Amino acid sequence: MGDFGRSVRLWFSPQRVREEGETPDYRFSLANERTFLAWLRTGLALVGGGFAVDQFLPDLPRPARVGMALLLLGAGALCALRAVNHWVRCERAMRRGEDLPVSRFPTVLSLLVGLVALAMVLVVFFGWAG
C-alpha cells in the first residue's frame, strides 16, 4: 500500500505525523489547517449545490437534473476526502523539509464545476422546453 496507505492511516491518528521530521513554524501548520478548512467549505458548498440543483430545477428532465446533482455531490465528497489527504501530505512535507506536494485535483474540480455551471447557465438562459 506504500505512501498512500500510510497517509490514510494518518487521517485517523494525526498525532503520528509528529513522529516525522521536525516541528515546522506554527504559522505554517496553521496555514495548512486553514487550507484544509477551506477545502471542507468548498466540499460543503458543492454538496449544497447538488441538493439545490435537484430540488430547485424541477422542470428540468430528471436524468439531466440528477446527473448535474450527482456530479456536484460527488465533487463535494471528493473535495472533503482530498482535504484531509492534502493536509496530511503537506504537514509531512513541512516536517521533513520537503517541497509541498502538487496536485491536479484543483484543475479537475474546476473543470467539473465549470461544466456543471455551464450546463446550468444554458438551462437558465435558454429555458427548458421539455
C-alpha positions in Angstrom: 0.0 0.0 0.0 3.0 2.3 0.5 2.9 6.0 1.0 -0.8 6.3 0.2 -1.7 3.7 2.9 0.5 5.5 5.4 -1.3 8.8 4.6 -4.7 7.2 5.1 -3.7 5.8 8.4 -2.5 9.3 9.4 -6.0 10.7 8.7 -7.2 8.9 11.8 -4.2 9.4 14.0 -2.7 12.8 13.1 -0.6 12.8 16.3 1.6 10.3 14.5 2.5 13.0 12.0 4.6 14.4 14.8 6.9 11.4 14.6 8.3 12.6 11.3 11.0 15.3 10.9 11.0 18.4 13.0 8.1 20.7 14.1 7.6 23.4 11.5 6.9 27.0 12.3 3.4 27.0 13.8 2.3 29.6 11.3 2.8 27.2 8.5 0.9 24.4 10.3 -2.0 26.8 11.0 -2.0 27.9 7.4 -2.2 24.3 6.3 -5.1 23.8 8.7 -6.9 26.9 7.2 -6.4 25.5 3.7 -7.9 22.2 5.0 -10.9 24.1 6.3 -11.3 26.0 3.0 -11.4 22.7 1.1 -14.1 21.4 3.5 -16.1 24.6 3.0 -15.8 24.1 -0.7 -17.0 20.5 -0.3 -20.0 21.6 1.7 -20.9 24.2 -0.9 -20.7 21.6 -3.6 -23.0 19.3 -1.7 -25.4 22.1 -1.1 -25.3 23.0 -4.8 -26.0 19.4 -5.6 -29.1 19.4 -3.4 -30.2 22.8 -4.8 -30.0 21.6 -8.4 -32.1 18.5 -7.5 -34.7 20.5 -5.6 -34.9 23.8 -7.4 -34.9 22.7 -11.1 -38.0 20.5 -11.1 -38.8 21.4 -14.7 -35.5 20.0 -15.9 -35.8 16.4 -17.1 -34.9 14.0 -14.3 -31.8 12.5 -16.0 -30.2 15.9 -16.6 -31.2 17.2 -13.1 -30.0 14.1 -11.3 -26.8 14.0 -13.4 -25.8 17.5 -12.5 -26.8 17.0 -8.9 -24.7 13.8 -8.7 -21.7 15.5 -10.3 -21.8 18.2 -7.6 -22.5 15.8 -4.8 -19.6 13.6 -5.9 -17.3 16.5 -6.3 -18.2 17.6 -2.7 -17.4 14.2 -1.4 -14.1 14.0 -3.2 -13.3 17.5 -2.0 -13.8 16.5 1.6 -11.6 13.4 1.2 -9.0 15.3 -0.7 -8.9 18.0 2.1 -7.7 15.6 4.7 -5.3 13.8 2.4 -3.8 17.1 1.3 -3.5 18.3 4.9 -1.5 15.1 5.9 0.7 15.3 2.8 1.5 19.0 3.4 2.1 18.5 7.1 4.5 15.6 6.5 6.4 17.5 3.8 6.8 20.6 6.0 8.1 18.4 8.9 10.6 16.7 6.5 11.7 19.9 4.9 10.5 18.8 1.5 8.7 20.7 -1.2 5.0 20.9 -0.7 3.1 18.3 -2.8 1.4 19.3 -6.0 -1.9 18.0 -7.2 -4.1 18.0 -10.3 -7.2 17.9 -8.1 -7.9 21.7 -8.2 -7.9 21.6 -12.0 -10.2 18.6 -12.2 -12.5 20.1 -9.6 -12.6 23.4 -11.5 -13.4 21.7 -14.8 -16.1 19.7 -13.2 -17.8 22.7 -11.5 -17.3 24.8 -14.7 -19.1 22.2 -16.8 -22.0 21.9 -14.4 -22.2 25.7 -14.2 -22.1 26.0 -18.0 -25.0 23.5 -18.2 -26.9 25.4 -15.7 -26.3 28.7 -17.5 -27.6 27.2 -20.7 -30.7 25.9 -18.9 -31.4 29.3 -17.3 -30.5 31.4 -20.5 -32.4 29.3 -23.0 -35.0 27.9 -20.6 -36.1 24.3 -20.8 -38.8 23.3 -23.3 -39.1 19.8 -22.0 
